[in-house]
Amino acid sequence: MGERRLYVIAKVFDQQGCIAYCCKTANEARCLPGTLEALRAENVQIVILDDPEIYAEYEPYLYIEDLKEFISRVGELGAVA
């Protein structure tokens, strides 16, 4: 019985696709959205999902493995419209 995986995704409203990060721990999943809220552009949505593949409205997913890179990419989302 493994711990369920949680993903944080960031998406620009009214654009197709998103970037996604698979959290390493439950604590990371709790803390990361608050950090991203401070960095995100007004038109960027931050969502926590337990199974991204069932949410077609966010496809295609670009999975980013490195947390620092994910945070940096979220900060860049929506900056160029």
PyMOL Python script that loads the backbone (N, CA, C, O; Angstrom):
from pymol import cmd

cmd.read_pdbstr("""\
ATOM      1  N   MET A   1       0.850  -1.187   0.000  1.00  0.00           N
ATOM      2  CA  MET A   1       0.000   0.000   0.000  1.00  0.00           C
ATOM      3  C   MET A   1       0.892   1.245   0.000  1.00  0.00           C
ATOM      4  O   MET A   1       1.405   1.650   1.043  1.00  0.00           O
ATOM      5  N   GLY A   2       1.067   1.839  -1.168  1.00  0.00           N
ATOM      6  CA  GLY A   2       1.919   3.009  -1.272  1.00  0.00           C
ATOM      7  C   GLY A   2       1.150   4.288  -1.033  1.00  0.00           C
ATOM      8  O   GLY A   2      -0.079   4.320  -1.099  1.00  0.00           O
ATOM      9  N   GLU A   3       1.887   5.327  -0.756  1.00  0.00           N
ATOM     10  CA  GLU A   3       1.274   6.643  -0.562  1.00  0.00           C
ATOM     11  C   GLU A   3       0.814   7.162  -1.915  1.00  0.00           C
ATOM     12  O   GLU A   3       1.518   6.996  -2.911  1.00  0.00           O
ATOM     13  N   ARG A   4      -0.349   7.784  -1.966  1.00  0.00           N
ATOM     14  CA  ARG A   4      -0.846   8.271  -3.251  1.00  0.00           C
ATOM     15  C   ARG A   4      -0.009   9.442  -3.733  1.00  0.00           C
ATOM     16  O   ARG A   4       0.544  10.201  -2.937  1.00  0.00           O
ATOM     17  N   ARG A   5       0.074   9.574  -5.022  1.00  0.00           N
ATOM     18  CA  ARG A   5       0.846  10.650  -5.623  1.00  0.00           C
ATOM     19  C   ARG A   5      -0.038  11.880  -5.789  1.00  0.00           C
ATOM     20  O   ARG A   5      -1.215  11.778  -6.136  1.00  0.00           O
ATOM     21  N   LEU A   6       0.547  13.025  -5.537  1.00  0.00           N
ATOM     22  CA  LEU A   6      -0.143  14.295  -5.739  1.00  0.00           C
ATOM     23  C   LEU A   6       0.670  15.129  -6.713  1.00  0.00           C
ATOM     24  O   LEU A   6       1.899  15.170  -6.648  1.00  0.00           O
ATOM     25  N   TYR A   7      -0.026  15.781  -7.603  1.00  0.00           N
ATOM     26  CA  TYR A   7       0.604  16.603  -8.627  1.00  0.00           C
ATOM     27  C   TYR A   7       0.139  18.041  -8.466  1.00  0.00           C
ATOM     28  O   TYR A   7      -1.035  18.302  -8.202  1.00  0.00           O
ATOM     29  N   VAL A   8       1.065  18.962  -8.627  1.00  0.00           N
ATOM     30  CA  VAL A   8       0.708  20.380  -8.682  1.00  0.00           C
ATOM     31  C   VAL A   8       0.839  20.776 -10.139  1.00  0.00           C
ATOM     32  O   VAL A   8       1.869  20.539 -10.770  1.00  0.00           O
ATOM     33  N   ILE A   9      -0.209  21.377 -10.666  1.00  0.00           N
ATOM     34  CA  ILE A   9      -0.152  21.813 -12.054  1.00  0.00           C
ATOM     35  C   ILE A   9      -0.368  23.320 -12.113  1.00  0.00           C
ATOM     36  O   ILE A   9      -1.014  23.918 -11.253  1.00  0.00           O
ATOM     37  N   ALA A  10       0.199  23.905 -13.158  1.00  0.00           N
ATOM     38  CA  ALA A  10       0.040  25.339 -13.410  1.00  0.00           C
ATOM     39  C   ALA A  10      -0.390  25.500 -14.857  1.00  0.00           C
ATOM     40  O   ALA A  10       0.198  24.907 -15.762  1.00  0.00           O
ATOM     41  N   LYS A  11      -1.418  26.304 -15.065  1.00  0.00           N
ATOM     42  CA  LYS A  11      -1.998  26.459 -16.392  1.00  0.00           C
ATOM     43  C   LYS A  11      -2.416  27.904 -16.603  1.00  0.00           C
ATOM     44  O   LYS A  11      -2.964  28.546 -15.707  1.00  0.00           O
ATOM     45  N   VAL A  12      -2.149  28.399 -17.795  1.00  0.00           N
ATOM     46  CA  VAL A  12      -2.632  29.725 -18.166  1.00  0.00           C
ATOM     47  C   VAL A  12      -4.089  29.561 -18.600  1.00  0.00           C
ATOM     48  O   VAL A  12      -4.394  28.746 -19.471  1.00  0.00           O
ATOM     49  N   PHE A  13      -4.984  30.337 -17.990  1.00  0.00           N
ATOM     50  CA  PHE A  13      -6.401  30.285 -18.351  1.00  0.00           C
ATOM     51  C   PHE A  13      -6.561  30.459 -19.858  1.00  0.00           C
ATOM     52  O   PHE A  13      -5.829  31.231 -20.478  1.00  0.00           O
ATOM     53  N   ASP A  14      -7.511  29.749 -20.441  1.00  0.00           N
ATOM     54  CA  ASP A  14      -7.866  29.861 -21.859  1.00  0.00           C
ATOM     55  C   ASP A  14      -6.741  29.465 -22.814  1.00  0.00           C
ATOM     56  O   ASP A  14      -6.778  29.829 -23.990  1.00  0.00           O
ATOM     57  N   GLN A  15      -5.744  28.727 -22.329  1.00  0.00           N
ATOM     58  CA  GLN A  15      -4.707  28.171 -23.196  1.00  0.00           C
ATOM     59  C   GLN A  15      -4.671  26.671 -22.985  1.00  0.00           C
ATOM     60  O   GLN A  15      -4.965  26.177 -21.896  1.00  0.00           O
ATOM     61  N   GLN A  16      -4.311  25.955 -24.030  1.00  0.00           N
ATOM     62  CA  GLN A  16      -4.241  24.508 -23.940  1.00  0.00           C
ATOM     63  C   GLN A  16      -2.924  24.091 -23.301  1.00  0.00           C
ATOM     64  O   GLN A  16      -1.884  24.702 -23.545  1.00  0.00           O
ATOM     65  N   GLY A  17      -2.976  23.038 -22.474  1.00  0.00           N
ATOM     66  CA  GLY A  17      -1.780  22.479 -21.867  1.00  0.00           C
ATOM     67  C   GLY A  17      -1.427  23.106 -20.537  1.00  0.00           C
ATOM     68  O   GLY A  17      -1.934  24.163 -20.164  1.00  0.00           O
ATOM     69  N   CYS A  18      -0.530  22.414 -19.825  1.00  0.00           N
ATOM     70  CA  CYS A  18      -0.087  22.892 -18.522  1.00  0.00           C
ATOM     71  C   CYS A  18       1.275  22.291 -18.208  1.00  0.00           C
ATOM     72  O   CYS A  18       1.763  21.413 -18.919  1.00  0.00           O
ATOM     73  N   ILE A  19       1.874  22.778 -17.134  1.00  0.00           N
ATOM     74  CA  ILE A  19       3.085  22.147 -16.614  1.00  0.00           C
ATOM     75  C   ILE A  19       2.696  21.465 -15.309  1.00  0.00           C
ATOM     76  O   ILE A  19       1.829  21.944 -14.579  1.00  0.00           O
ATOM     77  N   ALA A  20       3.342  20.353 -15.031  1.00  0.00           N
ATOM     78  CA  ALA A  20       2.971  19.550 -13.866  1.00  0.00           C
ATOM     79  C   ALA A  20       4.213  19.071 -13.135  1.00  0.00           C
ATOM     80  O   ALA A  20       5.257  18.825 -13.740  1.00  0.00           O
ATOM     81  N   TYR A  21       4.077  18.944 -11.814  1.00  0.00           N
ATOM     82  CA  TYR A  21       5.153  18.462 -10.957  1.00  0.00           C
ATOM     83  C   TYR A  21       4.573  17.412 -10.019  1.00  0.00           C
ATOM     84  O   TYR A  21       3.559  17.652  -9.363  1.00  0.00           O
ATOM     85  N   CYS A  22       5.211  16.256  -9.956  1.00  0.00           N
ATOM     86  CA  CYS A  22       4.792  15.199  -9.039  1.00  0.00           C
ATOM     87  C   CYS A  22       5.489  15.429  -7.703  1.00  0.00           C
ATOM     88  O   CYS A  22       6.713  15.331  -7.612  1.00  0.00           O
ATOM     89  N   CYS A  23       4.718  15.731  -6.679  1.00  0.00           N
ATOM     90  CA  CYS A  23       5.282  16.029  -5.367  1.00  0.00           C
ATOM     91  C   CYS A  23       5.930  14.790  -4.764  1.00  0.00           C
ATOM     92  O   CYS A  23       5.417  13.679  -4.897  1.00  0.00           O
ATOM     93  N   LYS A  24       7.043  14.993  -4.111  1.00  0.00           N
ATOM     94  CA  LYS A  24       7.792  13.887  -3.498  1.00  0.00           C
ATOM     95  C   LYS A  24       7.203  13.473  -2.152  1.00  0.00           C
ATOM     96  O   LYS A  24       7.325  12.317  -1.749  1.00  0.00           O
ATOM     97  N   THR A  25       6.557  14.425  -1.450  1.00  0.00           N
ATOM     98  CA  THR A  25       5.965  14.149  -0.139  1.00  0.00           C
ATOM     99  C   THR A  25       4.628  14.880  -0.020  1.00  0.00           C
ATOM    100  O   THR A  25       4.345  15.812  -0.773  1.00  0.00           O
ATOM    101  N   ALA A  26       3.821  14.442   0.930  1.00  0.00           N
ATOM    102  CA  ALA A  26       2.545  15.111   1.182  1.00  0.00           C
ATOM    103  C   ALA A  26       2.778  16.541   1.670  1.00  0.00           C
ATOM    104  O   ALA A  26       2.011  17.443   1.333  1.00  0.00           O
ATOM    105  N   ASN A  27       3.827  16.750   2.457  1.00  0.00           N
ATOM    106  CA  ASN A  27       4.146  18.083   2.946  1.00  0.00           C
ATOM    107  C   ASN A  27       4.487  19.019   1.786  1.00  0.00           C
ATOM    108  O   ASN A  27       4.082  20.181   1.786  1.00  0.00           O
ATOM    109  N   GLU A  28       5.222  18.521   0.810  1.00  0.00           N
ATOM    110  CA  GLU A  28       5.552  19.317  -0.367  1.00  0.00           C
ATOM    111  C   GLU A  28       4.269  19.715  -1.102  1.00  0.00           C
ATOM    112  O   GLU A  28       4.148  20.849  -1.565  1.00  0.00           O
ATOM    113  N   ALA A  29       3.320  18.794  -1.210  1.00  0.00           N
ATOM    114  CA  ALA A  29       2.042  19.077  -1.874  1.00  0.00           C
ATOM    115  C   ALA A  29       1.237  20.133  -1.113  1.00  0.00           C
ATOM    116  O   ALA A  29       0.497  20.906  -1.720  1.00  0.00           O
ATOM    117  N   ARG A  30       1.380  20.166   0.205  1.00  0.00           N
ATOM    118  CA  ARG A  30       0.667  21.174   1.010  1.00  0.00           C
ATOM    119  C   ARG A  30       1.318  22.548   0.889  1.00  0.00           C
ATOM    120  O   ARG A  30       0.615  23.558   0.829  1.00  0.00           O
ATOM    121  N   CYS A  31       2.630  22.602   0.852  1.00  0.00           N
ATOM    122  CA  CYS A  31       3.349  23.881   0.887  1.00  0.00           C
ATOM    123  C   CYS A  31       3.555  24.530  -0.475  1.00  0.00           C
ATOM    124  O   CYS A  31       3.535  25.756  -0.588  1.00  0.00           O
ATOM    125  N   LEU A  32       3.750  23.723  -1.501  1.00  0.00           N
ATOM    126  CA  LEU A  32       4.097  24.255  -2.820  1.00  0.00           C
ATOM    127  C   LEU A  32       3.062  25.221  -3.392  1.00  0.00           C
ATOM    128  O   LEU A  32       3.457  26.269  -3.904  1.00  0.00           O
ATOM    129  N   PRO A  33       1.762  24.930  -3.335  1.00  0.00           N
ATOM    130  CA  PRO A  33       0.800  25.886  -3.906  1.00  0.00           C
ATOM    131  C   PRO A  33       0.881  27.285  -3.304  1.00  0.00           C
ATOM    132  O   PRO A  33       0.707  28.268  -4.025  1.00  0.00           O
ATOM    133  N   GLY A  34       1.138  27.398  -2.017  1.00  0.00           N
ATOM    134  CA  GLY A  34       1.271  28.713  -1.397  1.00  0.00           C
ATOM    135  C   GLY A  34       2.454  29.481  -1.939  1.00  0.00           C
ATOM    136  O   GLY A  34       2.367  30.687  -2.167  1.00  0.00           O
ATOM    137  N   THR A  35       3.557  28.789  -2.145  1.00  0.00           N
ATOM    138  CA  THR A  35       4.745  29.411  -2.741  1.00  0.00           C
ATOM    139  C   THR A  35       4.438  29.887  -4.153  1.00  0.00           C
ATOM    140  O   THR A  35       4.807  30.996  -4.540  1.00  0.00           O
ATOM    141  N   LEU A  36       3.762  29.042  -4.915  1.00  0.00           N
ATOM    142  CA  LEU A  36       3.453  29.388  -6.302  1.00  0.00           C
ATOM    143  C   LEU A  36       2.475  30.543  -6.405  1.00  0.00           C
ATOM    144  O   LEU A  36       2.560  31.344  -7.337  1.00  0.00           O
ATOM    145  N   GLU A  37       1.545  30.642  -5.460  1.00  0.00           N
ATOM    146  CA  GLU A  37       0.580  31.746  -5.476  1.00  0.00           C
ATOM    147  C   GLU A  37       1.294  33.096  -5.438  1.00  0.00           C
ATOM    148  O   GLU A  37       0.846  34.059  -6.060  1.00  0.00           O
ATOM    149  N   ALA A  38       2.386  33.161  -4.718  1.00  0.00           N
ATOM    150  CA  ALA A  38       3.134  34.421  -4.612  1.00  0.00           C
ATOM    151  C   ALA A  38       3.870  34.765  -5.910  1.00  0.00           C
ATOM    152  O   ALA A  38       4.199  35.927  -6.147  1.00  0.00           O
ATOM    153  N   LEU A  39       4.128  33.757  -6.751  1.00  0.00           N
ATOM    154  CA  LEU A  39       4.914  33.965  -7.965  1.00  0.00           C
ATOM    155  C   LEU A  39       4.088  34.037  -9.241  1.00  0.00           C
ATOM    156  O   LEU A  39       4.546  34.589 -10.242  1.00  0.00           O
ATOM    157  N   ARG A  40       2.905  33.501  -9.220  1.00  0.00           N
ATOM    158  CA  ARG A  40       2.139  33.326 -10.445  1.00  0.00           C
ATOM    159  C   ARG A  40       1.572  34.639 -10.974  1.00  0.00           C
ATOM    160  O   ARG A  40       1.293  35.569 -10.218  1.00  0.00           O
ATOM    161  N   ALA A  41       1.410  34.686 -12.292  1.00  0.00           N
ATOM    162  CA  ALA A  41       0.741  35.818 -12.931  1.00  0.00           C
ATOM    163  C   ALA A  41      -0.758  35.700 -12.660  1.00  0.00           C
ATOM    164  O   ALA A  41      -1.250  34.629 -12.303  1.00  0.00           O
ATOM    165  N   GLU A  42      -1.466  36.790 -12.829  1.00  0.00           N
ATOM    166  CA  GLU A  42      -2.891  36.828 -12.522  1.00  0.00           C
ATOM    167  C   GLU A  42      -3.699  35.807 -13.330  1.00  0.00           C
ATOM    168  O   GLU A  42      -4.710  35.298 -12.845  1.00  0.00           O
ATOM    169  N   ASN A  43      -3.264  35.507 -14.550  1.00  0.00           N
ATOM    170  CA  ASN A  43      -4.022  34.611 -15.425  1.00  0.00           C
ATOM    171  C   ASN A  43      -3.553  33.147 -15.345  1.00  0.00           C
ATOM    172  O   ASN A  43      -3.859  32.352 -16.233  1.00  0.00           O
ATOM    173  N   VAL A  44      -2.824  32.797 -14.301  1.00  0.00           N
ATOM    174  CA  VAL A  44      -2.314  31.433 -14.135  1.00  0.00           C
ATOM    175  C   VAL A  44      -3.062  30.735 -12.996  1.00  0.00           C
ATOM    176  O   VAL A  44      -3.215  31.279 -11.902  1.00  0.00           O
ATOM    177  N   GLN A  45      -3.512  29.538 -13.281  1.00  0.00           N
ATOM    178  CA  GLN A  45      -4.255  28.722 -12.321  1.00  0.00           C
ATOM    179  C   GLN A  45      -3.311  27.678 -11.721  1.00  0.00           C
ATOM    180  O   GLN A  45      -2.539  27.048 -12.445  1.00  0.00           O
ATOM    181  N   ILE A  46      -3.371  27.498 -10.403  1.00  0.00           N
ATOM    182  CA  ILE A  46      -2.601  26.474  -9.693  1.00  0.00           C
ATOM    183  C   ILE A  46      -3.600  25.465  -9.131  1.00  0.00           C
ATOM    184  O   ILE A  46      -4.548  25.845  -8.444  1.00  0.00           O
ATOM    185  N   VAL A  47      -3.391  24.177  -9.422  1.00  0.00           N
ATOM    186  CA  VAL A  47      -4.321  23.134  -9.006  1.00  0.00           C
ATOM    187  C   VAL A  47      -3.532  21.928  -8.500  1.00  0.00           C
ATOM    188  O   VAL A  47      -2.446  21.631  -8.998  1.00  0.00           O
ATOM    189  N   ILE A  48      -4.091  21.239  -7.506  1.00  0.00           N
ATOM    190  CA  ILE A  48      -3.518  19.977  -7.029  1.00  0.00           C
ATOM    191  C   ILE A  48      -4.404  18.842  -7.531  1.00  0.00           C
ATOM    192  O   ILE A  48      -5.619  18.864  -7.338  1.00  0.00           O
ATOM    193  N   LEU A  49      -3.798  17.858  -8.172  1.00  0.00           N
ATOM    194  CA  LEU A  49      -4.530  16.714  -8.712  1.00  0.00           C
ATOM    195  C   LEU A  49      -3.924  15.417  -8.183  1.00  0.00           C
ATOM    196  O   LEU A  49      -2.721  15.338  -7.937  1.00  0.00           O
ATOM    197  N   ASP A  50      -4.766  14.407  -8.013  1.00  0.00           N
ATOM    198  CA  ASP A  50      -4.229  13.114  -7.596  1.00  0.00           C
ATOM    199  C   ASP A  50      -4.019  12.177  -8.784  1.00  0.00           C
ATOM    200  O   ASP A  50      -3.240  11.228  -8.687  1.00  0.00           O
ATOM    201  N   ASP A  51      -4.696  12.427  -9.898  1.00  0.00           N
ATOM    202  CA  ASP A  51      -4.528  11.611 -11.095  1.00  0.00           C
ATOM    203  C   ASP A  51      -4.722  12.499 -12.318  1.00  0.00           C
ATOM    204  O   ASP A  51      -5.836  12.611 -12.829  1.00  0.00           O
ATOM    205  N   PRO A  52      -3.656  13.129 -12.790  1.00  0.00           N
ATOM    206  CA  PRO A  52      -3.777  14.078 -13.898  1.00  0.00           C
ATOM    207  C   PRO A  52      -4.423  13.506 -15.155  1.00  0.00           C
ATOM    208  O   PRO A  52      -5.090  14.231 -15.892  1.00  0.00           O
ATOM    209  N   GLU A  53      -4.233  12.228 -15.403  1.00  0.00           N
ATOM    210  CA  GLU A  53      -4.710  11.641 -16.652  1.00  0.00           C
ATOM    211  C   GLU A  53      -6.230  11.659 -16.790  1.00  0.00           C
ATOM    212  O   GLU A  53      -6.736  11.513 -17.903  1.00  0.00           O
ATOM    213  N   ILE A  54      -6.970  11.831 -15.705  1.00  0.00           N
ATOM    214  CA  ILE A  54      -8.429  11.869 -15.814  1.00  0.00           C
ATOM    215  C   ILE A  54      -8.964  13.285 -16.039  1.00  0.00           C
ATOM    216  O   ILE A  54     -10.169  13.472 -16.207  1.00  0.00           O
ATOM    217  N   TYR A  55      -8.088  14.268 -16.043  1.00  0.00           N
ATOM    218  CA  TYR A  55      -8.492  15.666 -16.235  1.00  0.00           C
ATOM    219  C   TYR A  55      -8.042  16.143 -17.617  1.00  0.00           C
ATOM    220  O   TYR A  55      -6.999  16.782 -17.753  1.00  0.00           O
ATOM    221  N   ALA A  56      -8.833  15.829 -18.626  1.00  0.00           N
ATOM    222  CA  ALA A  56      -8.485  16.149 -20.012  1.00  0.00           C
ATOM    223  C   ALA A  56      -8.395  17.659 -20.262  1.00  0.00           C
ATOM    224  O   ALA A  56      -7.699  18.097 -21.178  1.00  0.00           O
ATOM    225  N   GLU A  57      -9.090  18.442 -19.457  1.00  0.00           N
ATOM    226  CA  GLU A  57      -9.092  19.896 -19.689  1.00  0.00           C
ATOM    227  C   GLU A  57      -7.721  20.539 -19.482  1.00  0.00           C
ATOM    228  O   GLU A  57      -7.503  21.673 -19.907  1.00  0.00           O
ATOM    229  N   TYR A  58      -6.803  19.833 -18.840  1.00  0.00           N
ATOM    230  CA  TYR A  58      -5.457  20.379 -18.623  1.00  0.00           C
ATOM    231  C   TYR A  58      -4.432  19.842 -19.629  1.00  0.00           C
ATOM    232  O   TYR A  58      -3.287  20.295 -19.628  1.00  0.00           O
ATOM    233  N   GLU A  59      -4.808  18.903 -20.473  1.00  0.00           N
ATOM    234  CA  GLU A  59      -3.883  18.283 -21.422  1.00  0.00           C
ATOM    235  C   GLU A  59      -3.458  19.262 -22.502  1.00  0.00           C
ATOM    236  O   GLU A  59      -4.200  20.197 -22.805  1.00  0.00           O
ATOM    237  N   PRO A  60      -2.288  19.074 -23.088  1.00  0.00           N
ATOM    238  CA  PRO A  60      -1.283  18.079 -22.718  1.00  0.00           C
ATOM    239  C   PRO A  60      -0.491  18.522 -21.490  1.00  0.00           C
ATOM    240  O   PRO A  60      -0.331  19.716 -21.234  1.00  0.00           O
ATOM    241  N   TYR A  61      -0.009  17.555 -20.748  1.00  0.00           N
ATOM    242  CA  TYR A  61       0.796  17.802 -19.551  1.00  0.00           C
ATOM    243  C   TYR A  61       2.270  17.805 -19.917  1.00  0.00           C
ATOM    244  O   TYR A  61       2.734  16.923 -20.639  1.00  0.00           O
ATOM    245  N   LEU A  62       2.999  18.780 -19.429  1.00  0.00           N
ATOM    246  CA  LEU A  62       4.450  18.781 -19.540  1.00  0.00           C
ATOM    247  C   LEU A  62       4.961  18.552 -18.126  1.00  0.00           C
ATOM    248  O   LEU A  62       4.913  19.453 -17.288  1.00  0.00           O
ATOM    249  N   TYR A  63       5.452  17.338 -17.864  1.00  0.00           N
ATOM    250  CA  TYR A  63       5.919  16.989 -16.519  1.00  0.00           C
ATOM    251  C   TYR A  63       7.342  17.492 -16.323  1.00  0.00           C
ATOM    252  O   TYR A  63       8.223  17.246 -17.147  1.00  0.00           O
ATOM    253  N   ILE A  64       7.548  18.193 -15.228  1.00  0.00           N
ATOM    254  CA  ILE A  64       8.863  18.723 -14.882  1.00  0.00           C
ATOM    255  C   ILE A  64       9.306  18.018 -13.605  1.00  0.00           C
ATOM    256  O   ILE A  64       8.611  18.060 -12.590  1.00  0.00           O
ATOM    257  N   GLU A  65      10.456  17.377 -13.663  1.00  0.00           N
ATOM    258  CA  GLU A  65      10.947  16.565 -12.549  1.00  0.00           C
ATOM    259  C   GLU A  65      11.581  17.383 -11.428  1.00  0.00           C
ATOM    260  O   GLU A  65      11.471  17.024 -10.256  1.00  0.00           O
ATOM    261  N   ASP A  66      12.238  18.471 -11.783  1.00  0.00           N
ATOM    262  CA  ASP A  66      13.006  19.260 -10.820  1.00  0.00           C
ATOM    263  C   ASP A  66      12.131  20.362 -10.206  1.00  0.00           C
ATOM    264  O   ASP A  66      11.547  21.170 -10.929  1.00  0.00           O
ATOM    265  N   LEU A  67      12.046  20.388  -8.885  1.00  0.00           N
ATOM    266  CA  LEU A  67      11.193  21.357  -8.196  1.00  0.00           C
ATOM    267  C   LEU A  67      11.608  22.796  -8.499  1.00  0.00           C
ATOM    268  O   LEU A  67      10.749  23.633  -8.775  1.00  0.00           O
ATOM    269  N   LYS A  68      12.891  23.097  -8.455  1.00  0.00           N
ATOM    270  CA  LYS A  68      13.338  24.472  -8.717  1.00  0.00           C
ATOM    271  C   LYS A  68      12.984  24.906 -10.131  1.00  0.00           C
ATOM    272  O   LYS A  68      12.569  26.044 -10.351  1.00  0.00           O
ATOM    273  N   GLU A  69      13.147  24.006 -11.085  1.00  0.00           N
ATOM    274  CA  GLU A  69      12.787  24.332 -12.467  1.00  0.00           C
ATOM    275  C   GLU A  69      11.277  24.564 -12.587  1.00  0.00           C
ATOM    276  O   GLU A  69      10.841  25.483 -13.280  1.00  0.00           O
ATOM    277  N   PHE A  70      10.487  23.732 -11.912  1.00  0.00           N
ATOM    278  CA  PHE A  70       9.032  23.895 -11.949  1.00  0.00           C
ATOM    279  C   PHE A  70       8.634  25.260 -11.396  1.00  0.00           C
ATOM    280  O   PHE A  70       7.840  25.971 -12.013  1.00  0.00           O
ATOM    281  N   ILE A  71       9.169  25.623 -10.258  1.00  0.00           N
ATOM    282  CA  ILE A  71       8.855  26.921  -9.653  1.00  0.00           C
ATOM    283  C   ILE A  71       9.243  28.059 -10.593  1.00  0.00           C
ATOM    284  O   ILE A  71       8.491  29.021 -10.754  1.00  0.00           O
ATOM    285  N   SER A  72      10.408  27.949 -11.206  1.00  0.00           N
ATOM    286  CA  SER A  72      10.873  28.973 -12.150  1.00  0.00           C
ATOM    287  C   SER A  72       9.935  29.077 -13.345  1.00  0.00           C
ATOM    288  O   SER A  72       9.595  30.180 -13.773  1.00  0.00           O
ATOM    289  N   ARG A  73       9.512  27.930 -13.891  1.00  0.00           N
ATOM    290  CA  ARG A  73       8.614  27.920 -15.040  1.00  0.00           C
ATOM    291  C   ARG A  73       7.247  28.499 -14.691  1.00  0.00           C
ATOM    292  O   ARG A  73       6.641  29.181 -15.518  1.00  0.00           O
ATOM    293  N   VAL A  74       6.755  28.241 -13.490  1.00  0.00           N
ATOM    294  CA  VAL A  74       5.474  28.819 -13.081  1.00  0.00           C
ATOM    295  C   VAL A  74       5.593  30.347 -13.045  1.00  0.00           C
ATOM    296  O   VAL A  74       4.673  31.055 -13.456  1.00  0.00           O
ATOM    297  N   GLY A  75       6.715  30.843 -12.557  1.00  0.00           N
ATOM    298  CA  GLY A  75       6.931  32.282 -12.516  1.00  0.00           C
ATOM    299  C   GLY A  75       6.952  32.912 -13.907  1.00  0.00           C
ATOM    300  O   GLY A  75       6.633  34.091 -14.057  1.00  0.00           O
ATOM    301  N   GLU A  76       7.322  32.139 -14.913  1.00  0.00           N
ATOM    302  CA  GLU A  76       7.380  32.638 -16.290  1.00  0.00           C
ATOM    303  C   GLU A  76       6.037  32.517 -17.007  1.00  0.00           C
ATOM    304  O   GLU A  76       5.795  33.227 -17.984  1.00  0.00           O
ATOM    305  N   LEU A  77       5.159  31.627 -16.538  1.00  0.00           N
ATOM    306  CA  LEU A  77       3.867  31.431 -17.198  1.00  0.00           C
ATOM    307  C   LEU A  77       3.026  32.704 -17.168  1.00  0.00           C
ATOM    308  O   LEU A  77       2.947  33.389 -16.148  1.00  0.00           O
ATOM    309  N   GLY A  78       2.414  33.002 -18.276  1.00  0.00           N
ATOM    310  CA  GLY A  78       1.520  34.142 -18.338  1.00  0.00           C
ATOM    311  C   GLY A  78       2.222  35.470 -18.456  1.00  0.00           C
ATOM    312  O   GLY A  78       1.570  36.497 -18.641  1.00  0.00           O
ATOM    313  N   ALA A  79       3.549  35.474 -18.353  1.00  0.00           N
ATOM    314  CA  ALA A  79       4.303  36.729 -18.438  1.00  0.00           C
ATOM    315  C   ALA A  79       4.275  37.277 -19.864  1.00  0.00           C
ATOM    316  O   ALA A  79       4.268  38.491 -20.069  1.00  0.00           O
ATOM    317  N   VAL A  80       4.257  36.374 -20.850  1.00  0.00           N
ATOM    318  CA  VAL A  80       4.204  36.787 -22.247  1.00  0.00           C
ATOM    319  C   VAL A  80       2.857  36.378 -22.783  1.00  0.00           C
ATOM    320  O   VAL A  80       2.564  35.191 -22.925  1.00  0.00           O
ATOM    321  N   ALA A  81       2.044  37.363 -23.077  1.00  0.00           N
ATOM    322  CA  ALA A  81       0.683  37.061 -23.555  1.00  0.00           C
ATOM    323  C   ALA A  81       0.558  37.300 -25.037  1.00  0.00           C
ATOM    324  O   ALA A  81      -0.514  37.098 -25.607  1.00  0.00           O
TER     325      ALA A  81
END
""", "prot")
cmd.dss("prot")
cmd.show_as("cartoon", "prot")
cmd.util.cbc("prot")
cmd.orient("prot")
